[in-house]
Structure formats: C-alpha cells, structure tokens
Amino acid sequence: MDNELNKHHEREPYYEDEIDLYELIQVLLKRKKLIVGVFLVAVIVAIAASYIMKPVYRVSAVVAPGQIYEQEPVRDVLIWREKAIDTPENIERLISQNPFHYEILSQLSWDYQDPQNQFDIKTNVQERTSYISVNIDSSEPERAKEYFSIFLDKVQNLYLHKAAVNATLLSNDLEKITADRQKIIQDKQAVLQEKKLLSNEKKRILNEKQRIKNKIEFVKSKQKVLDSQSARLERQIKEIQINNEQIIEQRDVVLAQEHNPTDTMSLLLYSNTIQENLTRIDRLNLTLEDNSILKQQLQQEIKDLDMQLANLDLQLADIDVRLANLDLKSKNLDLQDNKLAIKQKDLEAQKTNISGLRIVQEPTIDPQRVSPKRTLMVAVAGVLGLFVGIFAAFAAEFWQSHKVSA
C-alpha cells in the first residue's frame, strides 16, 4: 500500500511558487534592447506630439464685488452701512454660467460654430477673501483676451444698474443734507440779526438808564439845595422869632412904665417892628411850605425814576436771557451744521466708492503656456514606454520559451 502511494507521488509533477529574481533580471538584461527601444520610441513620440500640438495659454483676471451702501436703523437713526453689491459665490456662479456668450459673439461678429470661439470660463473664490479668480485657457490668447474684456464689461454693466440706484439714493440724501444746511445758514443769519437788534436795544436801554441816573442825581442835587434853603429859612424864622420876642419884652417894659410922648412913639415903633417880623415869619413859612411841596414832588420824581430804572433792569435781564438763548441756539445750529457737514463729506466719499464690480486685475496673458507641458508628457511617456518595454520583453521571452519547448 505504501509502495503504491510513493509511486503515485513520484509520478505527480512538482510546481515551485517562489519567483526567481535572478531569472527575471536575466530576462530584462537579455531583452534590454527591446526595452530601451520602446522607451525611446515613446519619448520621441511624446516630444514630437508636444511640438505638433498647438500651445494653450491662460488669460486671467481678478474681480471682486463692488460696494454699495444701505440704510440701517441704529438707535432710532438711519445710517448708511457699507455692503457688498453681491456675494462672491453669486458672482462666481454668474461668471461660470456666462449668459453673455452669444451676445459677445454677435458684438464681435464671430462665428458661433467656430470651435475657437468656444471659451470655457473657470472661476475660483480665493480663500478668506472676496476676490474671484477668472481664467480662460485658449490657443488664441489675444482672441480670448478680447472676448474676456468684453465679458467683464457685460458683467460690470449688469451690476451698474444696482449701483446707480444706490448712488441715486445717496444723492437724494445729499440733497436733503444740503437743503438742511442751507436752512441752518438762514437760521444762523436770522439769529445774528436778532442778536444785533437786541444788542442795539440793550445799548439804548443802558443809555436810557444813564440818562435817568443823571436825572436822579440832578433831582437829588435840587433836593440838597431845597434842604439847605429850608434850613436857612428855618434859621431866619428862628432868629426873627427870637428878635420878635426880645422886642415884645422891651415893649412890655415900656408899657409898664408911665406914659409920656416919647414912650408912645417907642410903642408904635415896637408894634410896627413886631408886625413886620410876623409878616416876614409868615412869608418865610410860606416859602418853607413851598419848599416842602417841592421836596415831596422831587421825592416822588425820584421814586418814579427808580421805577423806570427797575423796569429798564427787567428789560435788560430779559434781553440778556434772550441773548443767552440765542447764543445757545447759535451753538446748537453750529453743532448741527458740523454734524451735517461730516455726514455730507462721508456720503460724498461713499458715493465715490460705489461700484458695481471691481476689476482688481485686468485680463492678462500668462507668458507660460498651460499646455502642452512637455516635461510632464515626456516623463509620462517615458514611464509608460518603460512599462510597455518590460511587458514586451517578458512577453517575447514567454513566447520564445514556449516555441522552443514545442
């Protein structure tokens, strides 16, 4: 039984799974001319093809969304906020779709069917920016550049309408600010005119006050004159009364004596003198009464003048208050005018900055061709040729070994 099994195993062929690298290298060395030949043919064909193929150049530009301004409420006040006219993604989508292709070809009188007039526009939004890179690869770069420039003009015109509407809104606001500033100027002129009138009125009142004060001084001086005159009259009356009393005493002495003709004459003289003194006293008393009446009149006149001064002081106080209010109003008008001037300047700058689509970089032709890339083509052809040569070497060796065994 064992002998039969051993005989059976001896009859079975033996297969070895291991790869003999030495034999492979021997095959490659044996067929090296074939491998090198295929490699050289592939490289030569690639080089020839790269020179035969028409070079393609890239026309590139960089665009960015323009800016407009929209009103936003901030603390119950509308202010203009800067805003992009459109998102970079929307602009990129619009450029990629290229809805102006046939319109541009008609404008340039180019054939729709000509493959050279078919341009593939590629776009890319630069990372962390709003810049959009736009490229056209073409074997006719000058033609592509002309097409590209008109295309960008079309896109710009599309956004110019929105920018123009925004500029009109800003212009309306600027006109309103200009009108408000003009009204403020008129109000300031009115305030200045009113201040001038009040200042003139204040000068008139001050002059009137000085005139009344001078008049009061004059009246007081008249009072002093009357006072001195009354004091003098009172002294005269007192002196006359004393004199009269002395005369009466002398007369009474004469009357007490015996009568004689000489005493009669003396008594008559005493009586006349006493009568004259009494008359003078009456006359002086009348003058005193007149002076007293004049003094009362002067005192009343002083009171009236003081009342006039008080009224003038009230008028001056009122004028000062009105002048202070006008100064405050003038300052407020200046403050409003300054704010409007700043706002006007900002709006004018904003209006200048309004744009539909900003051309950051005009269409330019890259001097380095995009394709064919000779180095890459030769490298790829070399690698492919090498692999094909190796495959051909093993195929030829396999074919020859089977042919010999047959």
C-alpha positions as CSV (number, residue, x, y, z in Angstrom):
1,M,0.0,0.0,0.0
2,D,2.8,2.4,1.0
3,N,4.8,1.5,-2.1
4,E,1.8,2.4,-4.3
5,L,1.4,5.8,-2.7
6,N,5.1,6.5,-3.1
7,K,4.9,5.6,-6.8
8,H,1.9,7.9,-7.2
9,H,3.7,10.8,-5.6
10,E,6.7,10.2,-7.8
11,R,4.5,10.4,-10.9
12,E,2.9,13.9,-9.9
13,P,4.7,17.0,-11.3
14,Y,6.3,19.4,-8.8
15,Y,5.4,23.2,-9.0
16,E,7.5,25.8,-7.3
17,D,5.6,29.0,-6.2
18,E,8.8,31.1,-5.5
19,I,9.8,33.9,-8.0
20,D,13.4,33.7,-9.1
21,L,14.6,37.4,-9.3
22,Y,17.8,36.3,-10.9
23,E,15.9,34.8,-13.8
24,L,13.8,38.0,-14.2
25,I,16.9,40.2,-14.2
26,Q,18.4,37.9,-16.8
27,V,15.4,38.3,-18.9
28,L,15.5,42.1,-18.6
29,L,19.2,42.1,-19.5
30,K,18.6,39.8,-22.4
31,R,15.8,42.0,-23.8
32,K,17.3,45.3,-22.8
33,K,17.5,46.5,-26.5
34,L,13.7,45.9,-26.8
35,I,13.0,47.8,-23.6
36,V,15.3,50.7,-24.4
37,G,13.8,50.8,-27.9
38,V,10.2,51.0,-26.7
39,F,11.2,53.6,-24.1
40,L,13.0,55.8,-26.8
41,V,10.1,55.4,-29.2
42,A,7.6,56.6,-26.5
43,V,9.8,59.5,-25.5
44,I,10.4,60.6,-29.1
45,V,6.7,60.3,-29.9
46,A,5.8,62.4,-26.8
47,I,8.4,65.1,-27.8
48,A,7.1,65.2,-31.4
49,A,3.5,65.3,-30.2
50,S,4.3,68.2,-27.8
51,Y,5.8,70.2,-30.7
52,I,2.9,69.3,-33.0
53,M,0.2,70.2,-30.5
54,K,-0.9,73.8,-30.6
55,P,0.2,75.6,-27.3
56,V,-2.6,76.8,-25.0
57,Y,-2.1,80.0,-22.9
58,R,-4.1,81.2,-19.9
59,V,-5.8,84.6,-19.8
60,S,-6.6,85.5,-16.2
61,A,-8.2,88.3,-14.3
62,V,-9.2,89.0,-10.7
63,V,-12.5,90.6,-9.8
64,A,-14.3,91.4,-6.6
65,P,-17.8,92.5,-5.5
66,G,-18.2,96.3,-5.6
67,Q,-19.7,98.1,-2.7
68,I,-22.9,99.9,-2.1
69,Y,-24.5,101.5,1.0
70,E,-27.8,100.6,2.6
71,Q,-29.6,102.4,5.4
72,E,-29.8,100.6,8.7
73,P,-31.6,101.8,11.9
74,V,-29.2,102.5,14.8
75,R,-30.8,103.9,18.0
76,D,-33.8,105.4,16.0
77,V,-31.4,106.9,13.5
78,L,-30.9,105.7,9.9
79,I,-27.2,105.5,8.9
80,W,-25.6,104.2,5.8
81,R,-23.7,100.9,6.1
82,E,-21.2,99.6,3.6
83,K,-22.3,96.4,1.9
84,A,-21.1,94.2,-0.9
85,I,-23.2,94.6,-4.0
86,D,-23.4,90.8,-4.2
87,T,-21.8,87.7,-2.7
88,P,-18.6,86.3,-4.3
89,E,-20.4,83.0,-4.7
90,N,-23.3,84.6,-6.7
91,I,-20.8,86.5,-8.9
92,E,-18.8,83.3,-9.4
93,R,-22.0,81.4,-10.4
94,L,-22.9,84.2,-12.9
95,I,-19.5,84.2,-14.5
96,S,-19.4,80.4,-14.8
97,Q,-22.8,80.3,-16.5
98,N,-21.7,83.0,-18.9
99,P,-25.1,84.3,-20.1
100,F,-23.5,86.8,-22.4
101,H,-21.7,84.4,-24.7
102,Y,-23.9,84.8,-27.8
103,E,-24.3,88.5,-27.2
104,I,-20.5,88.9,-27.2
105,L,-20.0,86.8,-30.3
106,S,-22.6,88.9,-32.1
107,Q,-20.9,92.1,-31.0
108,L,-17.6,90.8,-32.3
109,S,-19.1,89.3,-35.4
110,W,-17.6,86.0,-34.7
111,D,-18.9,82.6,-35.9
112,Y,-20.9,80.7,-33.4
113,Q,-19.9,77.4,-34.8
114,D,-16.1,78.0,-34.8
115,P,-14.5,75.9,-32.0
116,Q,-12.0,78.7,-31.5
117,N,-14.9,80.9,-30.3
118,Q,-16.0,78.5,-27.6
119,F,-14.4,79.7,-24.3
120,D,-14.6,77.8,-21.1
121,I,-14.5,80.3,-18.2
122,K,-13.2,78.9,-15.0
123,T,-13.6,80.7,-11.7
124,N,-12.3,80.3,-8.1
125,V,-13.1,82.3,-5.0
126,Q,-9.8,82.9,-3.2
127,E,-9.8,81.6,0.3
128,R,-10.6,84.1,3.1
129,T,-11.1,86.9,0.6
130,S,-13.8,88.2,-1.7
131,Y,-11.5,88.1,-4.7
132,I,-12.6,85.9,-7.6
133,S,-10.0,84.5,-10.0
134,V,-11.3,84.1,-13.5
135,N,-9.4,82.2,-16.2
136,I,-9.8,81.3,-19.8
137,D,-7.4,78.8,-21.4
138,S,-7.2,79.2,-25.2
139,S,-4.8,78.5,-28.1
140,E,-5.7,82.0,-29.3
141,P,-4.8,84.1,-26.2
142,E,-5.3,87.5,-27.9
143,R,-8.7,86.5,-29.1
144,A,-9.5,85.2,-25.7
145,K,-8.3,88.4,-24.1
146,E,-10.6,90.5,-26.4
147,Y,-13.5,88.2,-25.6
148,F,-12.6,88.3,-21.8
149,S,-12.5,92.1,-21.7
150,I,-16.0,92.5,-23.3
151,F,-17.3,89.8,-21.0
152,L,-16.1,91.6,-17.9
153,D,-17.7,94.8,-19.3
154,K,-21.0,93.0,-19.6
155,V,-20.8,91.7,-16.0
156,Q,-20.0,95.2,-14.8
157,N,-22.9,96.7,-16.7
158,L,-25.2,94.2,-15.1
159,Y,-24.3,95.4,-11.6
160,L,-24.1,99.1,-12.6
161,H,-27.8,99.5,-12.5
162,K,-28.0,98.4,-8.9
163,A,-25.0,100.7,-8.1
164,A,-26.7,103.6,-10.0
165,V,-29.9,103.1,-7.9
166,N,-27.8,103.2,-4.7
167,A,-26.0,106.3,-6.0
168,T,-29.3,108.0,-6.6
169,L,-30.4,107.3,-3.0
170,L,-27.2,108.7,-1.7
171,S,-27.7,111.8,-4.0
172,N,-31.2,112.3,-2.6
173,D,-29.8,112.2,0.9
174,L,-27.0,114.6,0.0
175,E,-29.6,117.0,-1.5
176,K,-31.6,116.8,1.7
177,I,-28.5,117.5,3.8
178,T,-27.6,120.4,1.5
179,A,-31.1,121.8,2.0
180,D,-30.9,121.3,5.7
181,R,-27.5,123.1,5.9
182,Q,-28.9,125.9,3.8
183,K,-31.8,126.3,6.2
184,I,-29.4,126.2,9.1
185,I,-27.4,129.1,7.5
186,Q,-30.6,131.1,7.1
187,D,-31.5,130.4,10.8
188,K,-28.0,131.4,11.8
189,Q,-28.3,134.7,9.9
190,A,-31.7,135.3,11.5
191,V,-30.2,134.6,14.9
192,L,-27.3,137.1,14.2
193,Q,-29.8,139.7,13.0
194,E,-31.9,139.2,16.1
195,K,-28.8,139.4,18.3
196,K,-27.8,142.6,16.6
197,L,-31.3,144.1,17.2
198,L,-31.2,143.0,20.9
199,S,-27.7,144.4,21.3
200,N,-28.8,147.8,19.9
201,E,-31.8,147.7,22.2
202,K,-29.6,146.9,25.1
203,K,-27.3,149.9,24.3
204,R,-30.4,152.1,24.1
205,I,-31.6,150.9,27.5
206,L,-28.2,151.4,29.0
207,N,-28.1,154.9,27.6
208,E,-31.6,155.5,29.0
209,K,-30.5,154.1,32.4
210,Q,-27.6,156.5,32.4
211,R,-29.9,159.4,31.5
212,I,-32.3,158.5,34.3
213,K,-29.4,158.1,36.8
214,N,-28.1,161.6,35.7
215,K,-31.6,163.0,36.2
216,I,-31.8,161.3,39.6
217,E,-28.5,162.9,40.6
218,F,-29.8,166.3,39.3
219,V,-33.1,165.9,41.3
220,K,-31.1,164.9,44.4
221,S,-28.9,168.0,44.0
222,K,-32.1,170.1,43.8
223,Q,-33.2,168.3,47.0
224,K,-30.0,169.3,48.6
225,V,-30.4,172.9,47.5
226,L,-34.0,172.9,48.9
227,D,-32.8,171.3,52.1
228,S,-30.1,173.9,52.6
229,Q,-32.6,176.7,51.7
230,S,-35.2,175.3,54.1
231,A,-32.5,175.1,56.8
232,R,-31.6,178.7,56.1
233,L,-35.2,179.8,56.2
234,E,-35.8,178.0,59.5
235,R,-32.8,179.7,61.0
236,Q,-34.1,183.1,59.7
237,I,-37.5,182.3,61.2
238,K,-35.9,181.3,64.5
239,E,-33.8,184.5,64.5
240,I,-36.8,186.6,63.7
241,Q,-38.9,184.9,66.4
242,I,-36.1,185.5,69.0
243,N,-35.8,189.1,67.8
244,N,-39.6,189.5,68.0
245,E,-39.7,188.0,71.5
246,Q,-37.0,190.5,72.6
247,I,-38.9,193.4,71.1
248,I,-42.1,192.2,72.8
249,E,-40.3,192.1,76.1
250,Q,-39.0,195.6,75.6
251,R,-42.4,196.8,74.6
252,D,-43.9,195.2,77.7
253,V,-41.3,197.1,79.8
254,V,-42.3,200.4,78.2
255,L,-45.9,199.6,78.8
256,A,-45.3,199.0,82.4
257,Q,-43.7,202.5,82.8
258,E,-45.6,205.8,83.0
259,H,-46.8,207.1,79.7
260,N,-45.0,210.0,78.0
261,P,-45.0,211.2,74.4
262,T,-41.6,209.6,73.8
263,D,-42.9,206.2,75.0
264,T,-45.9,206.4,72.7
265,M,-43.5,206.8,69.8
266,S,-41.5,203.9,71.0
267,L,-44.5,201.7,71.5
268,L,-45.6,202.5,67.9
269,L,-42.1,201.6,66.6
270,Y,-42.2,198.3,68.6
271,S,-45.6,197.4,67.3
272,N,-44.6,198.1,63.7
273,T,-41.4,196.1,64.1
274,I,-43.3,193.2,65.7
275,Q,-45.8,193.3,62.9
276,E,-43.1,193.4,60.3
277,N,-41.4,190.4,61.9
278,L,-44.7,188.4,62.0
279,T,-45.2,189.2,58.3
280,R,-41.7,188.1,57.5
281,I,-42.2,184.9,59.5
282,D,-45.4,184.2,57.6
283,R,-43.7,184.8,54.3
284,L,-40.8,182.6,55.3
285,N,-43.2,179.9,56.5
286,L,-45.0,180.0,53.1
287,T,-41.6,179.6,51.4
288,L,-40.9,176.7,53.7
289,E,-44.2,175.1,52.7
290,D,-43.4,175.6,49.1
291,N,-40.0,174.0,49.6
292,S,-41.6,171.1,51.3
293,I,-44.1,170.6,48.5
294,L,-41.2,170.8,46.0
295,K,-39.2,168.3,48.0
296,Q,-42.2,165.9,48.0
297,Q,-42.5,166.4,44.3
298,L,-38.8,165.7,43.9
299,Q,-39.0,162.7,46.1
300,Q,-41.9,161.3,44.0
301,E,-40.0,162.1,40.9
302,I,-37.0,160.1,42.3
303,K,-39.4,157.2,43.0
304,D,-40.8,157.4,39.5
305,L,-37.3,157.4,38.1
306,D,-36.3,154.5,40.3
307,M,-39.3,152.6,39.0
308,Q,-38.2,153.4,35.5
309,L,-34.7,152.1,36.3
310,A,-36.2,148.9,37.8
311,N,-38.3,148.4,34.6
312,L,-35.2,149.0,32.5
313,D,-33.3,146.5,34.6
314,L,-36.1,143.9,33.9
315,Q,-35.8,144.7,30.2
316,L,-32.1,144.3,30.4
317,A,-32.4,141.0,32.2
318,D,-34.9,139.8,29.6
319,I,-32.6,140.9,26.8
320,D,-29.7,139.1,28.5
321,V,-31.8,135.9,28.7
322,R,-32.8,136.2,25.1
323,L,-29.2,136.8,24.1
324,A,-28.1,133.8,26.1
325,N,-30.9,131.7,24.4
326,L,-29.7,133.0,21.0
327,D,-26.1,132.1,21.8
328,L,-27.3,128.6,22.8
329,K,-29.4,128.4,19.6
330,S,-26.4,129.5,17.6
331,K,-24.1,126.9,19.2
332,N,-26.8,124.2,18.5
333,L,-27.0,125.3,14.9
334,D,-23.2,125.2,14.6
335,L,-23.2,121.7,16.1
336,Q,-26.0,120.6,13.7
337,D,-24.1,122.1,10.8
338,N,-20.9,120.4,11.8
339,K,-22.7,117.0,12.1
340,L,-24.3,117.5,8.7
341,A,-21.0,118.6,7.1
342,I,-19.3,115.5,8.4
343,K,-22.2,113.4,7.2
344,Q,-22.2,115.1,3.8
345,K,-18.4,114.5,3.5
346,D,-18.9,110.8,4.3
347,L,-21.8,110.5,1.9
348,E,-19.7,112.1,-0.9
349,A,-16.9,109.7,-0.2
350,Q,-19.3,106.8,-0.1
351,K,-20.9,107.9,-3.4
352,T,-17.4,107.9,-4.9
353,N,-16.7,104.4,-3.6
354,I,-19.9,102.9,-5.1
355,S,-19.1,100.4,-7.8
356,G,-20.8,97.5,-9.5
357,L,-17.9,95.1,-10.0
358,R,-14.3,95.9,-9.1
359,I,-11.7,94.8,-11.6
360,V,-8.8,94.0,-9.3
361,Q,-6.6,92.7,-12.2
362,E,-7.3,93.4,-15.8
363,P,-7.2,90.4,-18.2
364,T,-3.6,89.5,-18.8
365,I,-2.0,86.7,-20.8
366,D,0.3,84.4,-18.9
367,P,3.6,84.0,-21.0
368,Q,3.9,80.5,-19.6
369,R,1.8,78.1,-21.7
370,V,-0.7,75.9,-19.9
371,S,-0.5,73.0,-22.3
372,P,1.2,71.0,-23.7
373,K,3.5,70.5,-20.8
374,R,6.5,68.9,-22.5
375,T,8.3,67.8,-19.3
376,L,5.2,66.1,-18.0
377,M,4.4,64.5,-21.4
378,V,7.9,63.2,-21.8
379,A,8.0,61.9,-18.2
380,V,4.7,60.1,-18.5
381,A,5.6,58.8,-22.0
382,G,9.0,57.6,-20.6
383,V,7.4,55.8,-17.7
384,L,4.7,54.2,-19.9
385,G,7.3,53.3,-22.5
386,L,9.4,51.6,-19.8
387,F,6.5,49.6,-18.5
388,V,5.4,48.6,-22.1
389,G,9.0,47.7,-22.9
390,I,9.3,45.5,-19.8
391,F,6.0,43.9,-20.6
392,A,7.1,43.3,-24.2
393,A,10.4,41.8,-23.0
394,F,8.6,39.3,-20.8
395,A,6.0,38.6,-23.5
396,A,8.8,37.9,-26.0
397,E,10.7,35.6,-23.6
398,F,7.5,33.7,-22.8
399,W,6.7,33.3,-26.5
400,Q,10.2,32.1,-27.3
401,S,10.4,29.6,-24.4
402,H,7.1,28.0,-25.4
403,K,8.1,27.9,-29.0
404,V,11.4,26.1,-28.1
405,S,9.6,23.6,-25.8
406,A,7.1,22.9,-28.6
